[in-house]
Amino acid sequence: MSTMTAPTTPERTAPSRTYPALAWATTALLAWAAAYGALRAYWALGNAPEFAPLPQDLVLFPGWGAVGLCAAAALAALGLRLTERSRTALAAAWATVAAMVAASPLFFLDVIGGVLAGLGLPFSPPSVLGRGGMVAGAALLAVAALAYRRRMRGACARCGQRERHARPDKAPTWAFVAAYAAVAGCLIRLAAQYGFAGFEATPLDAGAAAIVFEIGFVLAGTLLPLALVHRWGLIWPRWVLGLAGRRVPRWLVLGPAMFISGGMIAYFGFQQVQLIANLFTGTVIDAEGTPYGQAFMWTAIPAYTVWGLGLGAATAARLRQTRPTCRRCGA
């Protein structure tokens, strides 16, 4: 006599409970700390090359301070590797990431100066190595910290979700506010240039690289933020011949937005903190012979900061809105 079996229904794959990033990222970070830390120690012993545009490549943590950051990063990696659900270990890791990024805000200018060599920005290979190495370590520690947080929450190792969520049809209101704040920051920065210095006073050398930079500058402050919150940033509009109606490649918009917002927050955020600190120390910016005085700085730098923060917030919203279905857990 045969037995009847109840039909089964397919179930959604449970979020993965293995977190490989905690293994490879922490291992890579320990190797980075040994190699990069040895280089920083060699430089700190009086063997440092010439840097540009400042006498040291890192700010806040020059010399042996950079070696200390390497040690802190290694300890943070070990904390993530050897504990299961420690909020202290996670907080220490993110604090170390913030310190490493704060130490190398000029890396943003290194990338721009390397890509657009004709701008006349100071470009020093040792400086790029020093700052780029610190940013690489910060990236590895951030990956490990993100994986650790996902494990604490019991979320999927790949996408970070614990359950299915409906994909938003449009950007939330706060993302629109952030995007238009970014546009306002760009326009205020341009107004400051015109009102205090004039466009003929720009320090960039004339040439093709300067033209490309200026076009990119305006697009990054107007078109890019708006593309992150409007439908035409997802679907090519009708006036784009040959592409109208097709989906805009996700990273065509998100890639530049993430780089520009991250670089601006790090670089101009540091300058904003420095401006505020100058109020308490009585330090006055030496702008003799140039039109870039205190009034210009207090207009331009906050505008840049708002621009970067607004662009970053709009980018975060678009990342969530366009997140593809996870191949591991189906969320």
Stockholm file with secondary structure:
# STOCKHOLM 1.0

chainA/1-331         MSTMTAPTTPERTAPSRTYPALAWATTALLAWAAAYGALRAYWALGNAPEFAPLPQDLVLFPGWGAVGLCAAAALAALGLRLTERSRTALAAAWATVAAMVAASPLFFLDVIGGVLAGLGLPFSPPSVLGRGGMVAGAALLAVAALAYRRRMRGACARCGQRERHARPDKAPTWAFVAAYAAVAGCLIRLAAQYGFAGFEATPLDAGAAAIVFEIGFVLAGTLLPLALVHRWGLIWPRWVLGLAGRRVPRWLVLGPAMFISGGMIAYFGFQQVQLIANLFTGTVIDAEGTPYGQAFMWTAIPAYTVWGLGLGAATAARLRQTRPTCRRCGA
#=GR chainA/1-331 SS CCCCCCCCCCCCCCCCCCCHHHHHHHHHHHHHHHHHHHHHHHIIIIICCCCSSSSSSSSSSCTHHHHHHHHHHHHHHHHHHHCSSCHHHHHHHHHHHHHHHHHCTTHHHHHHHHHSGGGCCCCCHHHHHHHHHHHHHHHHHHHHHHHHHHHHHTCCTTTCCSSCCCCCSSCCHHHHHHHHHHHHHHHHHHHHIIIIICGGGCCSCSSHHHHHHHHHHHHHHTHHHHHTTSGGGTBCCTTSTTTTTSBCCHHHHHHHHHHHHHHHHHHHHHHHHHHHHHHHHTCCCCCTTSSCCHHHHHHHHHHHHHHHHHHHHHHHHHHHHTCCCCTTTCC
#=GC SS_cons         CCCCCCCCCCCCCCCCCCCHHHHHHHHHHHHHHHHHHHHHHHIIIIICCCCSSSSSSSSSSCTHHHHHHHHHHHHHHHHHHHCSSCHHHHHHHHHHHHHHHHHCTTHHHHHHHHHSGGGCCCCCHHHHHHHHHHHHHHHHHHHHHHHHHHHHHTCCTTTCCSSCCCCCSSCCHHHHHHHHHHHHHHHHHHHHIIIIICGGGCCSCSSHHHHHHHHHHHHHHTHHHHHTTSGGGTBCCTTSTTTTTSBCCHHHHHHHHHHHHHHHHHHHHHHHHHHHHHHHHTCCCCCTTSSCCHHHHHHHHHHHHHHHHHHHHHHHHHHHHTCCCCTTTCC
//
